[in-house]
Amino acid sequence: MANTPLKITQEPFIPFDSLILVTGVNGLIASHIADQLLSAGYRVRGTVRNKARCAWVEPFFTTRYGVNRIEVIEVPNITAPGIWNAHVAGVSAVITVAGVAWLDDRDVPKAVNEELKCLYGLLDAAKMHSNTVQAFIYTSSSWAAYTPKVGIRRTLTKESWNHEAVALAEDSGIPDAEKGLAPFMAIKVKVEKALWDWVAREKPTFTFNAMLISTVTGPILNPDNQAASTAGLIRALYNGKPKEALDVMPTFGPQSSIDARDAGRLYLGVLVSGLTGSRVYGSAEQFSWNQTLDILKELYPEKKDWVKLPSSNQIDETAIPVDIPFSLLRAVGQVGWTGLKESIKDAAESFAPTGQC
């Protein structure tokens, strides 16, 4: 599915050749967003925190799409007051992916405050430049809606919030070491809710949507230079290391996946369609880490020394809405999701030329 050529037949809400701001463009998700935008005919202004460390970004995309299609700007402190005002000037849409929260954060109020410094700054800058800004897309997480669990059947809606994670994160009777990912999930809940409150209060003229992205699989565009993010977990399963990556898998538990290219096309679909006021679930297929390992074993039968995981192929059975994401994919010429097996195969193959798989 992900290799289906883009086919956009409608007049796009954001005209082609418009300039789109993408924060954290060196990352796994944001680089695929930029790739899809450039492929469709948009121009990209991408931000990074260290331009020297991310020197690969501009030549990589210039080689793919030609000169003057992407510019990379350095924003070392994304929470600084007023830092976004100049960078939002002249753009037609803002897509924010970069954040300051970490999976192991335990001080939820502090992390939420830091995230909102960045995001309110972006929203205020977008409102300041509302003569050009027509769309704002925030990258949330499927964890803002629920905690995946084995044996739980439920149906998510636009109104689903992960109250369970918030309660666990705030429970002073439970040691931080036993809270797992709940504090990070709670951060995602509180930040996204605060942004919807901002939209209700400020009533901006631009569209606003939140993308609830799940665990991202699929190829990494530049494995020699990019941090692998969640795609690196597939590499770890293949290589049997590093131990830190393997150890985190039980903490993650069963998850829902989305191919990085599908994720990029969801953002593109928003700009093409003019969607607004939606929480878009980017969740294609529930999976277990054992299932991922089994797929790798099938793809590489010649390899014998596979890592061993706790034997459980059970998955989360949450029903996740697909009407909106499927309509966004159709808007750019794709029908349905990329399958997990194809996504894992392409992830592994993207590392292989570098000797990392």
C-alpha positions, 0 to 999 in steps of 0.5 A: 500500500505504502508504495502506491504512487500518490494520486490527488485528483481534487483541488487541494485545500492548501494549494500545491507549492505552498510552504509548510512548516514541519518541526523536528524534520530529522525524526522518523515521523517528521521526515516521512511527513516531509517526504510525502509533502515534497512528493505531492508538490509542497515546499517544506521549511523543516526545523531541527535543534542542531543543524550541524548534526542534521546536515544530511536533511537538506541534501537528502531531500534536495537530491530527491526533489530538486533545489529550493524545495526544502529549507532547514532552520535551527531552533535549539530551544523550541520552548523559548518565548517568541521563538516561532514568530519568525519561523511561521512567517510565510507558511501556509500550514504548521505541522508540529512533531517535535516535543520535549517530553520523554518516555521516562518522564515522571514529573507530569506537571513539569513536562506538560508545562514545557510541552505547552511552552512550545506548542502555545508558542507555535499556536500563537505564532500561527494566529499572528500569521493567520493571513497565511496560515490555513492549517495546524496539525498537532502530533498527539499519540494513540496513548492519549486515548487508551492504554493497549492491553491484552484481553480488553475489548472496547471501541474508541471514539473522538471522545476517548481519553486515557483517564486510566493513565492519568489516574495511575500517574497521579497515584502517590501510593504507587512507586514511580518505578511501577507506573510504567509508561502511564506518566508519559501517556498522561502527559499526552492526554493533558497536552492534547486537551490543553490544545483543544481548549486553546482552539475553543478559546481563541477560535483561530481561522485556521483548521486544527487537527490532532493526529493520534499516531501509534507505534511507527514501523516501516523504513527509516529514510536515512539510517546512517544519520537518523535516530531509529526511534521505534523502527529501531526496535525491529532492528533490535529484534533482528540483531538481538541487541542493544539490550536497552531496546529489547528490555523496553518491549515488555514495558510497551506490551501489545501495541497498535502499529502504523507504517511511517509512510502511511502516517506521512500520508495522513498529514498530507491528506489533511492538507489536501482535504481541509479536514478540521476539528478531528482526532485522527487515529493513526493505528493500522494493525494490533500486534505483539512483539513476538508476532514481529519476531515471527515475521522477521524469522519468516523473512530471514529463514537463513538466520538462526540465532534469534533473540528469545522473548517471553512467549505471548502472541496475545494482542490488544483487541481495541476497535479503532475508528478508520473512517477518517484516516481511510478518507484521508488516505483515499484523498491522496490515492491510497486504499487502506493501510500498509500491512504489518508484514510489509512494513516490517520487511521494509524497515529491516531492508532500510537498515540492511544496506548500512549493515545495521540489519 
